[in-house]
Amino acid sequence: MNKKLIFFVFMVVFCGVSFSQTSQSEQISPFEQAVNNVSAKDPYLRRQAAEQLGSLRDLRAIPYLKKLLKDENPFVRQAAVDSLGLLRARDTVEDIISVLKTDKEPQVKQSAVVALGYIGEPKSVKVLVDLLNDPKETPSVKYAICNTLSIIRSTEPVNSLVNLLSTTDDLNLKRSIIYALGKIPHEESLKALRDEVDKNIQNESLTIDIIRSLIDLGDVESVEKFKVLYSTPSATQKIKFYAGYGLAKLAKDKSVLPIIKKSLKNDDENIKNLAIDALRIIGDRESLVMLKNMKQAETSEYTKMLLDMTIKELERKFPPEGSKQK
């Protein structure tokens, strides 16, 4: 081959590689691209920028996201406030509170409430309570507020939550309030939840929510109510199970063993796992045999882990007959 031709081919290949490498080195980073798109005319690109700035977990994004909180497009504002929550940007709490007070779009306000939950700033409680008490506020925002208050766990909103629980007809809001009260240890929370047991006996889902909240709070004063529920003919089997679970957890009451053992075969994975947990506390020798047999056929890794823990606990309590416990 002609030397000039060889040299020409070599230069084409070399220059092509060099150009490719240069192009790659000059490509801007995802962060820089997102920053550029913050000012894009297309709202889709601005929303994409807001989402990207949050997913990169780069605190340099905060001033750009604050700018997008005032974007004309609600989907952009929503993405911006979501990202500030993901970044746990505590110094933007006042900006997010401003969104709550001024934004007209419920989905944006809901995201702002969720962001405050991620950040967990107690000074946001007052504005959240004000919105919770506002009769004009949308249900979706109020549901989110209850969840955020359950995360912050300040006792400041307890009275407002209790009052709203006794006055609202919104079933989902009631459930949200019960959940929030169940995460805030306070005498008024406990009293309100106990009172709600009697009011909602005909509503299975609400009654179970209340029972679980009282169990989570470790309220031993609710034991008598659980006994009544457990023995009430009109109570559903599911309510009786949760009442029995509460008696096992709070009072180590072995009289509920029959329903707990029966629930080991329940199709509801949650009930089955709670039954295993209850047997860890009140189980007998027969329970130990049942759990060992159950483990052989179990497919859920999480349930297997619970079974292992419970079996070991019961083996310490009930060593093989004739053997000496160490």
C-alpha positions in Angstrom: 0.0 0.0 0.0 1.2 3.5 -0.8 2.9 5.2 2.2 0.9 8.4 1.6 -2.3 6.4 1.7 -1.3 4.6 4.9 -0.5 7.9 6.5 -3.8 9.4 5.4 -5.8 6.4 6.8 -3.8 6.7 10.1 -4.6 10.4 10.4 -8.3 9.9 9.8 -8.5 7.1 12.4 -6.4 9.1 14.9 -8.3 12.3 14.4 -11.6 10.5 14.7 -10.6 8.9 18.0 -9.3 12.2 19.3 -12.5 14.0 18.3 -14.6 11.3 20.0 -12.6 11.5 23.2 -12.8 15.3 23.1 -16.6 15.2 22.6 -17.0 12.9 25.5 -14.9 15.0 27.8 -16.8 18.1 26.9 -20.2 16.5 27.7 -21.8 18.3 30.6 -22.7 16.5 33.8 -26.3 15.5 34.7 -26.3 18.2 37.4 -25.2 20.9 34.9 -27.8 19.7 32.4 -30.5 19.9 35.0 -29.4 23.4 36.0 -29.6 24.5 32.4 -33.1 23.1 32.1 -34.3 25.1 35.1 -34.7 28.1 32.8 -36.1 26.1 29.8 -39.2 27.4 28.1 -40.7 23.9 28.0 -42.4 23.2 31.4 -41.8 19.5 30.9 -38.0 20.1 30.8 -38.3 22.3 34.0 -40.2 19.6 35.8 -37.6 17.1 34.6 -34.9 19.4 36.0 -36.6 19.6 39.4 -36.9 15.8 39.6 -33.3 15.3 38.5 -32.0 17.8 41.0 -33.6 15.9 43.8 -32.6 12.4 42.6 -28.9 13.5 42.4 -28.9 14.3 46.1 -26.6 17.3 45.5 -27.2 20.2 48.0 -26.0 22.6 45.3 -29.4 22.1 43.8 -31.2 23.9 46.7 -31.2 27.5 45.2 -32.4 26.3 41.8 -35.2 24.3 43.4 -36.2 27.3 45.5 -36.5 29.2 42.2 -38.8 26.5 40.8 -41.1 26.8 43.8 -42.5 29.9 42.1 -42.8 28.4 38.7 -46.0 29.1 36.8 -46.6 25.4 36.2 -48.0 23.5 39.2 -46.3 20.2 38.2 -43.0 22.0 38.2 -43.7 23.4 41.7 -44.7 20.0 42.9 -41.6 18.4 41.6 -39.4 21.1 43.2 -41.0 20.8 46.6 -40.7 17.0 46.4 -37.0 17.3 45.7 -36.4 19.7 48.6 -38.0 17.1 50.8 -35.7 14.4 49.4 -32.7 16.6 50.1 -33.9 17.1 53.7 -33.2 20.8 53.0 -33.9 22.2 56.5 -33.0 25.7 55.6 -35.9 25.8 53.1 -38.6 25.1 55.6 -39.9 28.7 55.5 -40.0 28.5 51.7 -42.0 25.3 51.9 -44.4 26.8 54.5 -44.9 29.7 52.2 -46.0 27.2 49.5 -48.5 25.8 52.0 -49.9 29.3 52.7 -50.0 30.7 49.2 -50.3 27.9 46.6 -53.8 27.2 45.3 -53.1 23.7 43.9 -53.9 20.9 46.4 -51.3 18.5 44.8 -48.6 21.1 45.4 -49.7 21.7 49.0 -49.9 17.9 49.6 -46.3 17.5 48.3 -45.2 20.4 50.6 -46.7 18.7 53.6 -44.9 15.4 52.7 -41.6 17.3 52.3 -42.0 18.8 55.8 -42.4 15.2 57.0 -39.1 14.2 55.4 -37.4 17.2 56.9 -39.1 16.7 60.3 -39.0 20.3 61.4 -41.1 20.9 64.6 -41.6 24.6 63.8 -43.8 23.6 60.9 -46.4 22.1 63.3 -48.4 25.3 63.8 -49.1 25.9 60.2 -49.9 22.2 59.7 -52.4 22.4 62.5 -54.0 25.6 61.1 -54.5 23.9 57.8 -55.9 20.8 59.5 -58.5 22.9 61.3 -59.4 24.8 58.1 -62.8 23.6 56.9 -62.0 24.7 53.4 -58.8 22.6 53.1 -59.0 19.6 50.9 -59.1 16.0 52.4 -56.0 14.9 50.5 -53.9 17.7 52.2 -55.4 16.8 55.6 -54.5 13.1 55.2 -50.9 14.1 54.4 -50.8 16.5 57.4 -51.8 13.7 59.7 -49.0 11.5 58.3 -46.5 14.3 58.7 -47.6 15.0 62.3 -47.1 11.3 63.1 -43.5 11.6 61.9 -42.7 14.8 63.8 -44.4 13.4 66.9 -44.9 16.8 68.6 -47.6 16.8 71.3 -48.7 20.3 70.2 -51.3 19.1 67.7 -52.9 16.4 70.0 -55.9 18.5 71.1 -56.6 19.6 67.5 -56.4 15.9 66.3 -58.7 14.8 69.1 -61.2 17.5 68.4 -61.3 16.7 64.7 -61.6 13.0 65.4 -64.8 13.5 67.3 -66.3 15.9 64.7 -65.3 14.7 61.2 -67.5 12.3 59.2 -64.7 11.5 56.7 -63.8 7.9 57.3 -60.3 8.2 55.7 -59.6 11.3 57.8 -60.6 9.4 60.9 -58.2 6.7 60.1 -55.4 9.2 59.4 -56.0 10.9 62.7 -56.1 7.6 64.6 -52.8 6.7 63.0 -51.2 10.0 64.0 -52.5 9.8 67.6 -51.1 6.3 67.7 -47.6 7.7 67.1 -47.8 10.5 69.6 -47.5 9.3 73.2 -49.8 11.6 75.3 -52.5 11.0 77.8 -55.1 12.8 75.7 -54.2 10.6 72.7 -54.7 7.5 74.7 -58.0 8.7 76.2 -59.4 9.7 72.8 -58.4 6.4 71.3 -60.0 4.4 74.1 -63.2 6.4 73.7 -63.3 5.7 70.0 -63.3 1.9 70.6 -66.9 2.1 71.9 -68.0 4.5 69.2 -66.8 2.4 66.2 -67.5 -1.2 67.2 -69.6 -1.6 64.1 -66.8 -0.5 61.8 -64.2 -3.3 61.6 -61.4 -1.3 59.9 -61.6 1.6 62.3 -61.8 -0.6 65.4 -58.7 -2.5 64.3 -56.8 0.7 63.6 -57.6 1.9 67.1 -56.6 -1.4 68.7 -53.3 -1.4 66.9 -52.6 2.3 67.9 -53.3 1.5 71.5 -51.0 -1.5 71.3 -48.2 0.5 69.7 -48.6 3.1 72.5 -48.3 0.3 75.1 -51.6 1.4 76.8 -52.2 -1.2 79.5 -55.4 0.7 80.5 -57.0 -0.5 77.3 -56.7 -4.2 78.4 -60.3 -4.1 79.9 -61.7 -2.8 76.6 -59.9 -5.6 74.7 -61.4 -8.2 77.0 -64.8 -6.9 76.2 -64.1 -6.9 72.5 -62.7 -10.4 72.6 -65.9 -11.7 74.3 -68.5 -9.6 72.4 -70.6 -11.9 70.2 -71.2 -9.2 67.6 -67.5 -8.4 67.1 -66.1 -9.9 63.9 -63.4 -12.6 64.0 -60.9 -10.1 62.8 -61.7 -7.7 65.6 -61.5 -10.5 68.1 -58.1 -11.5 66.8 -56.7 -8.0 67.2 -58.2 -7.7 70.6 -56.6 -11.1 71.5 -53.3 -9.9 70.1 -53.5 -6.8 72.3 -54.2 -9.0 75.4 -51.2 -11.1 74.6 -48.9 -8.2 74.1 -50.1 -5.9 76.9 -51.3 -8.5 79.5 -49.6 -11.8 78.6 -53.2 -13.2 78.7 -53.0 -16.9 77.8 -56.8 -17.2 77.5 -56.5 -15.9 73.9 -54.3 -18.8 72.8 -57.1 -20.6 70.9 -57.7 -17.7 68.5 -54.0 -17.0 68.2 -53.1 -20.6 67.2 -56.0 -20.7 64.8 -54.7 -17.5 63.1 -51.4 -19.2 62.2 -53.3 -20.6 59.2 -54.9 -17.3 58.2 -54.5 -16.2 54.6 -53.7 -12.7 55.7 -49.9 -12.5 55.9 -50.1 -9.7 58.5 -52.4 -11.6 60.8 -50.3 -14.7 60.5 -47.2 -12.8 61.4 -48.9 -11.1 64.4 -50.0 -14.5 65.6 -46.4 -15.7 65.5 -45.3 -12.6 67.5 -48.1 -13.2 70.1 -46.9 -16.8 70.6 -43.4 -15.5 71.3 -45.0 -14.0 74.5 -47.7 -16.4 75.5 -46.9 -19.6 73.6 -47.0 -23.1 75.2 -45.4 -26.4 74.3 -48.1 -27.1 71.7 -47.4 -23.7 70.1 -43.7 -24.7 69.8 -44.7 -27.9 67.9 -47.1 -26.0 65.6 -44.5 -23.4 64.8 -41.8 -26.0 63.9 -44.2 -27.8 61.6 -45.3 -24.5 60.1 -41.7 -23.5 59.3 -41.2 -26.6 57.1 -43.8 -25.4 54.7 -43.3 -21.7 54.9 -42.1 -19.8 51.8 -41.9 -16.2 53.0 -38.4 -15.2 54.1 -39.8 -12.6 56.5 -42.2 -15.1 58.1 -39.4 -17.7 58.4 -37.3 -15.1 60.3 -40.2 -14.5 62.7 -40.6 -18.2 63.1 -37.0 -18.7 63.9 -37.0 -16.0 66.5 -40.2 -17.3 68.2 -39.1 -20.9 68.1 -35.8 -20.1 69.8 -37.7 -18.0 72.4 -40.1 -20.9 73.2 -37.3 -23.5 73.2 -35.7 -21.5 76.0 -39.0 -21.5 77.9 -39.8 -25.2 77.1 -36.6 -27.3 76.8 -37.2 -31.0 75.8 -38.8 -32.9 78.7 -36.2 -34.8 80.7 -33.4 -32.4 79.7 -31.8 -29.9 82.0 -32.1 -26.3 81.0 -28.8 -24.5 80.9 
